Amino acid sequence: MPELPEVETICRGLAQRIPGRVVTGVVTRRSDLRWLIPHETLVDLLPGETIVAVNRRAKYVLLVLPVGTLIIHLGMSGLLRVVPGGEPPGRHDHLDILLDDGYCLRLTDPRRFGAVLWGGSQPLNHPLLVHLGPEPLLDSFNGSLLHALSVGRRRPVKSWIMDSRVVAGVGNIYAVESLFVANIHPGRPVHTLDWEACQRLALAIKDRLQAAIIQGGTTLRDFRQSDGRPGYFQQSLRVYGREGMPCLTCSTPIKSLRLGGRSSPFCPVCQPGP
């Protein structure tokens, strides 16, 4: 699914394009995504409203208007693009937000695992957002914070940092890559991490996320930026998808284990076992 860097890339692209535009209409072609699109609410509230900003919380896109905030999640393979209003919709184009410049913000979601929800005037209090952990790109996210959160936790560290209540928005790809950079085995129990290890991990998470954002995210299957371009961070992946291949640091073959039902590649030398 699009992870934090991919969602951040989309938000940055949209933030250059749609703030200041006035919504002229809403077209819902299919409302049965992960949850029903609140079509009647959108049709009633959005037309005539000016888009104020495009923000992000974890993997959610927040479309801010004076009347409230629209919360959008891209699910497993969703896309959010600005396209000409007259461009014929494809089979999986489920929602258009029409704009006053003749373009529209179009949501494409082949698997229909995404979501379009109304967040009202307090979107961060929405049930999907209120319990999210700290944003990893903020200065306040650091080793001291991670170490405080780790006390008494016996889960594998990879599963732990993928828990959105611990860190907002770190998915499988970036958890794997961050643990490699931090030289931490993905199965290591969280409570065994000292402050120094937590500091390495916090810095690695920031580094990998920021590097991915600079390169437009990771395109493994069908991710595209808001202008239709793919991301290029997959060319910088160090362990993800490289099982059996030599480690780029020490040439040891990359191994993998499964944690929480997800593949967790690692280097047995650079990331010694717990």
C-alpha positions in Angstrom: 0.0 0.0 0.0 1.1 3.6 -0.3 3.2 4.3 2.8 4.0 7.6 4.5 6.6 8.8 1.9 4.1 8.0 -0.9 1.3 9.8 0.8 3.6 12.8 1.7 4.7 12.9 -2.0 1.0 13.1 -3.1 0.2 15.7 -0.5 3.1 17.9 -1.6 2.1 17.6 -5.2 -1.5 18.5 -4.4 -0.5 21.3 -2.2 1.2 23.0 -5.2 -1.9 22.6 -7.3 -5.3 22.8 -5.5 -5.3 25.2 -2.5 -7.3 28.3 -3.5 -9.4 26.3 -5.9 -13.2 26.3 -5.4 -15.1 23.1 -5.4 -17.9 23.2 -8.0 -19.3 19.7 -7.6 -18.8 16.1 -6.4 -19.3 13.0 -8.5 -19.4 9.6 -6.7 -19.5 6.7 -9.1 -19.1 4.0 -6.5 -19.4 4.6 -2.8 -18.6 1.2 -1.3 -15.0 1.5 -0.4 -13.7 0.2 2.9 -16.4 2.4 4.4 -19.2 4.1 2.4 -18.3 7.5 0.9 -20.7 10.0 2.6 -21.9 11.3 -0.8 -24.9 13.3 0.5 -22.7 15.1 3.1 -20.1 16.0 0.4 -22.6 17.2 -2.1 -24.3 19.3 0.6 -21.1 20.8 2.1 -18.3 21.0 -0.5 -19.7 22.9 -3.6 -18.8 26.6 -3.3 -16.1 26.0 -0.7 -12.4 27.0 -1.3 -9.7 24.4 -0.6 -7.5 25.9 2.1 -4.7 23.3 2.4 -3.7 19.7 1.8 -2.2 18.1 4.9 -1.2 14.7 6.0 -1.5 12.6 9.2 0.2 9.3 9.1 -1.0 7.7 5.8 -4.1 9.9 5.6 -4.6 12.9 3.3 -6.4 15.8 4.9 -8.2 18.1 2.5 -8.9 21.2 4.5 -11.9 23.5 3.7 -13.5 26.3 5.7 -16.5 24.0 6.4 -14.4 21.1 7.6 -11.8 18.5 6.6 -12.1 15.6 4.2 -10.1 12.5 5.3 -8.8 10.3 2.5 -6.9 7.0 2.7 -5.5 5.3 -0.4 -5.9 1.7 0.8 -3.8 -0.9 -0.9 -3.4 0.6 -4.3 -5.2 3.9 -4.4 -4.2 7.0 -6.4 -5.2 10.6 -6.0 -4.6 12.8 -9.0 -5.5 16.1 -10.6 -6.9 15.4 -14.1 -8.8 17.5 -16.7 -12.5 17.5 -15.7 -13.4 16.2 -19.2 -11.1 13.1 -19.0 -13.3 10.0 -19.2 -13.2 8.1 -15.9 -11.7 4.6 -15.8 -13.2 1.5 -14.3 -11.8 2.2 -10.9 -12.2 6.0 -10.7 -14.7 6.2 -7.9 -14.8 9.8 -6.9 -14.2 13.2 -8.6 -14.1 16.5 -6.7 -14.7 19.1 -9.4 -12.7 22.3 -9.3 -13.4 25.8 -10.7 -10.4 25.7 -13.1 -11.9 22.9 -15.2 -9.9 20.1 -13.5 -10.9 17.6 -10.8 -9.3 15.7 -8.0 -9.9 12.1 -8.9 -9.7 9.1 -6.6 -8.8 5.8 -8.2 -9.0 2.6 -6.0 -8.9 -0.7 -7.8 -9.3 -2.8 -4.7 -11.7 -0.5 -2.9 -9.7 -0.7 0.4 -9.4 3.0 0.6 -11.6 5.5 2.4 -13.2 8.9 2.0 -14.6 10.2 5.3 -15.8 13.5 6.7 -13.7 14.7 9.5 -15.6 17.8 10.4 -14.0 20.7 12.2 -11.8 18.5 14.4 -10.4 15.8 12.1 -7.6 14.8 14.4 -10.3 13.6 16.8 -11.8 11.2 14.3 -11.7 7.6 15.5 -9.2 6.6 12.8 -6.8 9.4 13.8 -7.1 10.1 17.5 -5.0 7.2 18.7 -2.2 7.6 16.1 1.4 7.8 17.5 3.9 10.6 16.8 4.8 11.7 13.4 8.3 10.4 12.6 9.4 13.4 10.6 8.9 15.8 13.4 11.9 17.0 15.6 10.0 15.6 18.7 10.4 12.1 17.4 13.8 10.9 18.7 15.6 8.2 20.5 14.5 9.4 23.9 10.9 9.1 22.9 11.3 5.7 21.4 13.2 4.5 24.5 10.4 5.7 26.8 7.8 3.9 24.7 9.9 0.7 24.6 9.8 0.1 28.4 8.3 -3.4 29.1 7.5 -4.1 25.5 8.4 -7.6 24.4 7.2 -7.6 20.8 9.6 -7.9 17.9 10.9 -4.4 17.1 9.7 -4.5 13.5 6.1 -5.3 14.5 6.4 -2.6 17.2 7.5 0.3 14.9 4.8 -0.7 12.4 2.1 -0.2 15.0 0.6 3.2 14.2 0.0 3.8 17.9 3.7 3.8 18.4 4.9 5.6 15.2 2.5 7.1 12.7 2.8 5.7 9.2 5.9 3.4 9.1 4.9 0.5 6.9 6.7 -2.7 6.0 9.1 -1.4 3.4 10.4 1.5 5.5 10.5 -0.6 8.8 12.7 -3.2 7.0 15.0 -0.5 5.5 15.2 1.5 8.8 16.2 -1.6 10.8 18.9 -2.4 8.4 20.4 1.2 8.6 20.2 1.0 12.4 21.9 -2.5 12.5 19.0 -3.9 14.4 17.5 -7.4 13.8 13.8 -7.2 13.0 13.0 -9.9 15.6 14.8 -8.3 18.5 12.5 -7.9 21.5 11.7 -4.2 22.0 12.6 -4.2 25.7 16.2 -5.2 24.9 16.8 -1.9 23.1 18.9 0.6 25.0 18.8 4.3 24.5 21.6 4.2 22.0 19.8 1.6 19.8 16.6 3.6 20.0 18.5 6.7 18.9 20.0 4.8 15.9 16.5 3.6 15.0 14.8 7.0 15.3 17.5 8.5 13.1 17.3 5.6 10.6 13.5 6.0 10.3 13.8 9.7 9.6 16.6 9.1 7.1 14.8 6.4 5.1 11.5 8.3 5.0 13.1 11.6 4.0 15.2 9.9 1.3 12.1 8.2 -0.1 10.2 11.5 -0.1 13.0 13.2 -2.1 12.8 10.4 -4.7 9.1 10.6 -5.0 8.3 7.4 -2.9 8.6 3.8 -3.9 6.8 2.3 -6.9 6.8 -1.5 -6.7 3.5 -2.0 -8.5 1.1 0.8 -9.3 1.9 3.8 -7.1 1.9 7.1 -8.9 2.5 10.6 -7.7 -0.3 13.2 -8.0 1.0 14.1 -11.5 1.1 10.5 -12.7 4.9 10.0 -12.3 6.2 6.9 -10.5 8.5 7.1 -7.4 12.1 6.0 -7.6 13.1 5.0 -4.1 12.9 1.3 -5.1 16.3 1.9 -6.7 17.8 2.6 -3.3 16.3 -0.3 -1.3 19.0 -2.1 0.6 17.3 -5.2 1.9 13.6 -5.1 0.9 12.9 -7.5 -2.0 16.6 -8.6 -2.0 16.3 -12.0 -0.3 19.1 -14.3 -1.3 21.1 -11.5 -2.9 24.4 -10.2 -1.4 24.2 -7.5 1.3 25.3 -4.2 -0.2 27.5 -3.6 2.9 29.1 -7.0 3.7 28.1 -9.3 0.8 26.4 -11.8 3.1 23.2 -13.2 1.5 20.1 -11.5 2.7 17.8 -13.7 4.7 14.2 -13.3 5.6 11.7 -14.2 8.4 8.0 -13.6 8.8 6.8 -11.3 11.5 3.1 -10.5 11.8 2.5 -12.2 8.5 4.9 -9.9 6.7 8.2 -10.7 5.0 11.1 -9.3 7.0 14.4 -9.4 5.1 17.6 -8.7 7.0 21.3 -9.2 6.9 22.4 -11.8 9.4 25.8 -10.1 9.8 24.9 -6.4 9.8 21.8 -7.2 11.9 22.9 -9.9 14.3 20.1 -11.9 16.0 18.6 -11.1 19.4 
